[in-house]
Amino acid sequence: MTGVDLIFKVAAIGILVAVLNQLLVRSGREDQAMLTTLAGLIVVLMMVIKQISNLFDTIKSVFEL
C-alpha cells in the first residue's frame, strides 16, 4: 500500500464516519454516534499501526539489526 492509497482510505473512512455521525446525532442516537466515531478511529489506528510496523521492519533490515 502506497502512501497515497493510505491517505485516500483514511479520508474515505473519515467522511463515512462523519456522515454517519451526523445522521445518528440528528436522529437522537448520540450514544451510537459516539460508538461509530470510536469504531472509525480504531479502524484508522489499526491501519496506521500496520504501516508503522512495516516502517520499523524496513529500518531493521536496512541497518541489519
C-alpha positions as CSV (number, residue, x, y, z in Angstrom):
1,M,0.0,0.0,0.0
2,T,1.5,3.3,-1.0
3,G,1.2,6.5,1.0
4,V,-1.4,8.0,-1.3
5,D,-3.6,4.9,-1.0
6,L,-3.4,5.1,2.8
7,I,-4.3,8.8,2.7
8,F,-7.3,8.1,0.5
9,K,-8.5,5.2,2.7
10,V,-8.2,7.3,5.8
11,A,-10.1,10.2,4.2
12,A,-12.9,7.9,2.9
13,I,-13.3,6.4,6.4
14,G,-13.3,9.9,7.9
15,I,-16.0,11.1,5.5
16,L,-18.1,8.0,6.1
17,V,-17.9,8.3,9.8
18,A,-18.7,12.0,9.7
19,V,-21.8,11.4,7.7
20,L,-23.0,8.5,9.9
21,N,-22.2,10.6,13.0
22,Q,-24.4,13.5,11.8
23,L,-27.2,11.2,10.8
24,L,-27.2,9.5,14.2
25,V,-26.9,12.7,16.2
26,R,-29.8,14.3,14.3
27,S,-32.0,11.2,14.9
28,G,-31.3,11.4,18.6
29,R,-28.9,8.5,18.9
30,E,-25.9,10.2,20.4
31,D,-24.6,7.0,22.0
32,Q,-24.5,5.1,18.7
33,A,-22.9,8.2,17.0
34,M,-20.1,8.1,19.6
35,L,-19.6,4.4,19.1
36,T,-19.5,4.8,15.3
37,T,-16.8,7.5,15.7
38,L,-14.8,5.3,18.1
39,A,-15.0,2.4,15.7
40,G,-13.8,4.6,12.8
41,L,-10.9,5.8,14.9
42,I,-9.9,2.2,15.9
43,V,-10.0,1.1,12.2
44,V,-7.8,4.0,11.1
45,L,-5.4,3.4,14.0
46,M,-5.1,-0.2,13.1
47,M,-4.2,0.8,9.5
48,V,-1.6,3.3,10.7
49,I,-0.1,0.9,13.2
50,K,0.4,-1.7,10.5
51,Q,2.2,0.8,8.4
52,I,4.4,1.9,11.3
53,S,5.2,-1.8,11.9
54,N,6.3,-2.1,8.3
55,L,8.4,1.0,8.7
56,F,10.3,-0.4,11.7
57,D,10.8,-3.7,9.9
58,T,12.3,-1.8,6.9
59,I,14.6,0.1,9.3
60,K,15.7,-3.1,10.9
61,S,16.6,-4.7,7.6
62,V,18.4,-1.6,6.3
63,F,20.6,-1.3,9.4
64,E,20.8,-5.1,9.8
65,L,19.6,-5.0,13.5
